[in-house]
């Protein structure tokens, strides 16, 4: 399919954000009788869900220490719940089990979830936490767990099927999706003025408005737009930190244990909530008993027929390579540089065995297949949702992406009518103004 010469709204990226924005924008235009999906074109350098959205673990949760993130996630869960079948969404819930060092943080999350009407159960003390988890899994044996937050909403979705479902909804509204079109630059009257044309490997496309939702490829688009590679950041203490790289990369650590997903059913024979465990208990190898770590560690896992086993991951690690030299392509399992290794497999499966007895001795069943990916993170590891160059909306999710299906709905409403309160805490200006998000004691960079 050839590219059009002009599109009123040109969306770059056919992942979760591009597809969601295009679909919801089509609905907004139609409901206000000011246009339709035929005014929208999505271009992607590969195809629908070919990037991070297509290999995501699919966990959907509200479990954030930051009030703004929590409200944003509650909105996204509403969108997931609006059509579970089309989005291949499983509302099984989400459990966080945490040690005493995180007690105050988790209690705060529980209180604020209650304030916004997001149903969850909060459990305290090591004995009560153990009893609560054993009531779900009779072989629960994780140590040093003194706090549990069980979200009754949320769960997970199958990544690529959900992308195809979202793409089908967009197409039904008249949105055109064109694959194998790579952006190479932008044309305007000056470096600061509105974009008039998007340059691609297939030719130029004139446009009135541009939406960028490209996940880990955001750094390259950002620099094509001549936006700053480094910025000043005012900390919560009022101190200004100079020349902070706008983008850094983290390597994601995820894999699959090749067992029957039914192995992880609950005592009642149901499929369980997604389980996330953080603990400061020493972790020993399930293979030879050697100490793996005596520091705070965390994992998450769920049974998943889409992945063919029990799937999950652990905390990512920061890529030390200069961001300018990091090769995002080939992405994910095809990367020669950024996939998980044997150390991850031993750590993660040993952690599963630490949590539940049924996973003891299962390390040989770990799927020895390429997995993982990389994420482009902002200076504070939280998203940026903002307009640049007058008519270019950038959705930079800082790897919080897949679960945030509702961002596209909010962005569509901003484009058509008015600013959205839920997006205000994520403006680019927060770095200069020192309006940063609070951080917790979690071992994860996005918490």
C-alpha positions in Angstrom: 0.0 0.0 0.0 1.4 3.4 -1.0 1.7 6.3 1.4 -0.7 9.2 1.1 0.5 12.7 0.2 -1.4 14.2 3.1 -2.9 13.1 6.4 -4.7 15.5 8.8 -3.5 13.3 11.7 -0.4 11.3 11.2 0.5 8.7 13.9 4.0 7.3 14.1 4.1 3.8 15.6 1.6 0.9 15.6 2.1 -0.2 19.1 -0.1 0.3 22.2 0.1 4.1 22.2 -0.2 4.7 18.4 -3.1 2.3 18.0 -5.0 3.5 21.1 -4.6 7.1 20.2 -5.7 6.6 16.6 -8.8 4.5 17.6 -9.9 7.0 20.3 -9.2 10.0 18.2 -11.4 8.5 15.5 -14.2 8.1 18.0 -13.7 11.7 19.3 -13.8 13.2 15.8 -16.9 11.2 14.9 -18.8 12.0 18.1 -18.1 15.8 17.6 -19.0 15.6 13.9 -15.6 17.2 13.0 -14.1 14.2 11.1 -13.6 10.5 11.3 -11.0 7.8 11.3 -10.4 8.5 7.6 -8.6 11.6 8.7 -6.0 9.4 10.5 -3.0 7.5 9.2 -0.7 5.2 11.2 2.7 4.4 9.9 5.1 1.9 11.3 8.6 0.9 10.2 7.6 -2.7 10.6 4.1 -3.7 11.4 1.4 -3.8 14.1 2.9 -4.8 17.5 6.3 -5.5 16.0 8.1 -3.6 18.8 7.9 -3.5 22.6 4.1 -3.8 22.7 4.3 -7.1 20.8 6.6 -8.8 23.3 5.5 -7.3 26.5 4.7 -9.6 29.5 1.3 -8.0 29.5 0.9 -7.3 33.3 -1.8 -4.7 34.0 -1.7 -3.1 37.5 -2.4 -0.1 39.6 0.4 -0.8 42.0 2.4 2.5 42.0 3.7 4.6 44.9 3.2 7.8 42.9 -0.4 9.2 43.2 -0.3 10.5 39.6 0.7 7.1 38.2 -1.9 5.3 40.3 -4.7 7.5 39.0 -3.4 7.1 35.4 -3.4 3.3 35.8 -6.9 3.2 37.2 -8.0 5.0 34.1 -6.2 2.5 31.9 -7.7 -0.4 33.7 -11.1 1.1 32.9 -10.2 1.0 29.2 -8.9 -2.6 29.4 -12.2 -3.6 31.0 -14.3 -1.9 28.3 -13.7 -4.8 25.9 -11.8 -7.7 27.5 -12.4 -10.0 24.5 -11.1 -7.7 21.9 -8.1 -6.8 24.1 -7.4 -10.4 25.1 -7.5 -9.2 28.7 -7.7 -11.5 31.7 -8.9 -9.6 34.9 -7.3 -12.0 37.4 -6.0 -9.3 39.8 -2.6 -8.5 41.0 -0.7 -9.3 44.3 2.3 -7.4 45.6 4.1 -9.1 48.5 6.8 -7.0 50.1 9.3 -6.9 53.1 9.2 -4.5 56.1 11.5 -2.0 54.4 8.6 -1.4 51.9 5.8 -1.5 54.4 5.2 2.2 54.6 5.2 2.6 50.8 2.8 -0.3 50.3 0.5 1.0 53.0 0.4 4.4 51.3 -0.6 2.7 48.0 -3.4 0.8 49.7 -4.7 3.9 51.4 -4.7 5.9 48.2 -6.3 3.1 46.2 -9.1 3.2 48.7 -9.4 6.9 48.3 -10.0 6.6 44.5 -12.3 3.6 44.9 -9.8 1.1 43.4 -10.6 -2.2 45.2 -7.8 -3.9 47.0 -7.0 -5.9 50.2 -4.2 -4.8 52.5 -2.5 -7.4 54.8 0.1 -6.7 57.5 2.4 -8.9 59.7 4.5 -11.8 58.5 2.1 -14.4 59.9 -1.0 -12.9 58.4 0.7 -12.4 55.1 1.8 -16.1 55.1 -1.7 -17.2 56.0 -3.3 -15.0 53.3 -1.0 -16.4 50.6 -1.3 -20.0 51.7 -5.1 -19.6 51.4 -4.4 -19.0 47.7 -1.3 -21.2 47.2 -0.9 -24.0 49.8 2.8 -24.3 48.9 3.6 -20.6 49.6 7.0 -20.3 51.4 8.4 -16.9 50.6 10.3 -15.4 53.6 10.5 -11.8 55.1 7.1 -10.9 53.7 5.3 -8.5 56.1 3.0 -6.6 53.7 0.6 -7.8 51.0 -1.5 -5.6 48.7 -4.0 -7.6 46.6 -5.6 -5.6 43.8 -8.8 -7.2 42.8 -8.8 -5.4 39.4 -6.0 -5.6 36.8 -4.3 -8.8 35.7 -2.7 -9.3 32.3 -3.4 -9.3 28.6 -1.9 -11.3 25.7 0.4 -8.9 24.0 0.2 -9.5 20.2 -3.5 -10.6 20.2 -4.4 -7.4 22.1 -2.5 -5.3 19.5 -4.4 -7.0 16.7 -7.7 -6.4 18.4 -6.9 -2.7 18.9 -5.8 -2.4 15.3 -9.1 -4.0 14.1 -11.0 -1.4 16.1 -9.1 1.4 14.6 -9.5 0.0 11.1 -13.3 -0.4 11.7 -13.4 3.4 12.3 -11.6 4.1 9.0 -8.1 4.5 10.2 -5.4 3.5 7.7 -2.4 1.5 9.0 0.6 1.4 6.7 3.5 -0.9 7.4 7.2 -0.7 6.4 7.3 3.1 6.5 10.3 4.4 8.4 10.5 8.1 9.5 13.7 9.7 8.5 13.1 13.4 9.4 10.7 16.3 9.7 10.2 19.4 7.6 9.1 22.8 8.9 9.9 26.5 8.4 12.3 26.5 11.3 13.7 24.2 14.1 11.1 25.5 16.5 8.0 25.8 14.2 5.2 23.4 13.5 5.8 20.3 11.4 4.5 20.5 7.9 5.8 17.2 6.5 7.1 13.9 7.8 9.9 12.5 5.8 10.0 8.7 5.3 11.8 6.1 3.3 8.7 6.0 1.1 8.5 9.7 0.5 7.1 12.7 2.4 3.7 13.0 4.0 2.2 16.4 4.6 0.2 16.6 7.8 -1.6 19.0 10.2 -0.8 17.1 13.4 1.7 14.4 14.4 1.5 11.9 17.2 4.6 10.0 18.2 4.2 6.7 20.0 7.3 4.7 19.3 8.4 3.2 22.6 12.1 2.5 22.8 12.7 4.3 19.5 11.7 7.6 21.0 15.3 8.9 21.3 15.9 8.9 17.5 12.6 10.7 16.8 13.3 13.1 19.6 16.6 14.1 18.0 15.1 14.3 14.5 12.8 16.9 16.1 15.9 18.8 17.3 14.8 18.5 20.9 17.5 18.6 23.6 19.8 15.5 24.2 20.6 16.7 27.7 18.5 18.8 30.1 18.7 20.5 33.5 16.6 18.8 36.2 15.6 20.5 39.4 15.4 17.9 42.2 12.8 17.6 45.0 15.4 19.3 47.2 15.6 22.3 45.0 19.1 21.6 43.7 19.5 21.8 39.9 21.4 19.0 38.2 22.9 20.0 34.9 23.4 18.2 31.6 21.4 15.1 32.5 20.9 12.8 29.4 17.3 13.0 28.3 17.3 9.3 27.4 19.0 6.3 28.8 18.4 2.6 28.2 17.6 -0.3 30.5 17.7 -4.0 29.6 14.5 -5.8 30.5 14.7 -9.2 32.2 11.9 -11.6 31.3 11.5 -15.3 30.5 9.3 -18.3 30.6 9.4 -21.5 32.6 8.2 -24.3 30.2 5.7 -26.0 32.5 2.0 -26.5 32.0 0.3 -23.2 33.0 -2.2 -25.2 35.0 0.6 -25.9 37.4 0.1 -22.4 38.9 -3.6 -22.8 39.6 -4.9 -21.8 43.1 -6.1 -24.1 45.9 -9.6 -23.6 44.5 -8.6 -24.6 41.0 -8.7 -21.1 39.5 -6.1 -19.2 37.6 -4.4 -16.9 40.0 -3.6 -13.2 40.2 -0.3 -12.0 38.8 2.2 -12.3 41.7 4.9 -9.8 42.4 7.3 -10.5 45.2 9.9 -8.1 46.6 12.0 -9.4 49.6 15.2 -8.8 51.4 15.5 -12.5 52.3 18.7 -14.1 51.0 18.1 -15.9 47.7 19.9 -19.2 47.1 20.3 -21.1 43.9 17.8 -23.9 43.4 20.4 -25.7 41.4 23.4 -25.9 43.8 22.3 -23.9 46.9 24.9 -21.1 46.5 24.0 -17.6 47.5 22.7 -15.6 44.6 22.1 -12.3 46.5 21.6 -11.0 50.0 20.2 -7.7 48.7 16.7 -6.6 48.1 15.3 -8.5 45.0 12.1 -8.8 43.2 10.3 -10.9 40.6 6.8 -11.2 39.0 5.1 -14.2 37.4 1.9 -15.6 36.0 0.7 -18.7 34.2 0.3 -17.8 30.5 -0.9 -20.0 27.6 0.2 -17.4 25.1 3.8 -17.8 26.3 3.4 -21.5 26.9 4.2 -21.8 30.6 4.8 -19.6 33.6 6.0 -16.2 32.4 7.5 -13.2 34.2 10.6 -11.3 35.0 12.8 -9.5 37.4 14.2 -6.0 37.8 15.9 -4.6 34.7 19.5 -3.2 34.7 20.8 0.0 33.3 22.8 -0.3 30.1 26.1 1.4 30.7 26.8 2.0 27.0 26.6 5.6 25.9 23.0 6.1 24.8 24.2 7.3 21.4 25.9 4.0 20.8 23.0 1.7 22.0 21.6 -0.3 19.1 17.8 -0.5 19.5 17.6 -2.6 16.3 17.3 -5.5 15.9 14.9 -5.4 18.8 13.9 -7.9 21.5 14.6 -11.6 20.9 16.4 -10.7 17.7 19.0 -8.5 19.5 22.5 -9.9 19.8 23.2 -7.7 22.7 20.2 -7.3 25.0 18.6 -10.6 25.8 18.5 -12.5 29.1 21.3 -15.0 30.0 21.8 -18.1 32.1 22.3 -15.9 35.2 18.8 -14.5 34.8 17.3 -18.0 34.4 18.9 -19.3 37.5 18.0 -16.2 39.6 14.4 -16.1 38.4 13.6 -19.8 38.7 15.3 -19.9 42.1 13.2 -17.0 43.1 10.1 -18.9 42.0 11.2 -21.8 44.1 11.8 -19.5 47.0 8.2 -18.3 46.7 6.4 -21.6 46.0 7.5 -25.2 46.6 6.0 -26.4 43.3 8.8 -24.7 41.4 11.6 -26.5 43.2 13.7 -28.5 40.8 12.2 -26.9 37.7 15.3 -25.0 36.4 15.9 -27.6 33.6 12.4 -26.7 32.3 13.3 -23.0 31.8 12.8 -22.1 28.1 16.2 -21.5 26.7 15.0 -19.0 24.1 15.9 -15.4 23.4 13.8 -13.1 25.4 13.9 -9.6 26.8 14.2 -6.2 25.2 15.3 -2.6 26.1 13.4 0.4 27.2 14.2 4.1 26.7 13.9 5.8 30.1 13.5 9.5 30.9 15.7 11.3 33.6 13.3 10.4 36.4 12.1 7.1 34.8 8.5 8.4 34.5 6.6 9.2 31.3 6.5 12.4 29.3 3.2 13.3 27.6 3.4 16.7 25.9 3.2 18.7 22.8 6.4 19.9 21.0 7.0 21.9 17.9 3.4 23.3 18.2 1.7 20.3 16.6 3.6 17.2 17.6 2.3 15.1 20.5 5.0 12.8 22.0 3.9 9.8 24.1 7.2 8.8 25.8 6.2 6.1 28.2 9.6 5.4 29.8 8.8 1.7 29.6 5.6 1.9 31.5 3.9 1.4 28.2 1.8 -1.7 27.4 -0.4 -1.5 30.5 -1.2 2.2 29.7 -3.8 1.6 27.0 -5.8 4.6 28.3 -3.1 7.1 27.4 -4.3 7.1 23.8 -7.8 8.0 25.0 -6.6 10.9 27.0 -4.3 12.1 24.3 -7.1 12.0 21.8 -9.2 14.1 24.1 -6.4 16.6 24.5 -5.9 16.9 20.7 -9.6 17.5 20.0 -10.9 19.5 23.0 -9.1 20.2 26.2 -6.1 19.4 28.5 -6.5 16.4 30.6 -5.9 16.6 34.4 -4.5 13.1 34.5 -1.7 14.0 32.1 -0.7 17.2 33.7 1.9 15.7 36.1 3.8 14.2 33.1 4.6 17.4 31.2 8.2 18.0 30.1 8.3 21.2 32.1 8.4 19.3 35.4 12.1 18.8 35.0 12.8 22.5 35.0 10.2 23.2 37.7 11.2 20.5 40.1 7.8 18.9 40.0 9.1 15.4 40.1 7.3 12.3 41.3 8.1 10.7 44.6 10.1 7.4 44.6 9.7 4.3 46.7 12.1 1.7 48.2 11.3 -0.8 45.4 14.2 -2.3 43.5 12.5 -1.3 40.2 13.4 2.0 38.4 9.8 2.8 37.6 8.5 2.5 41.2 
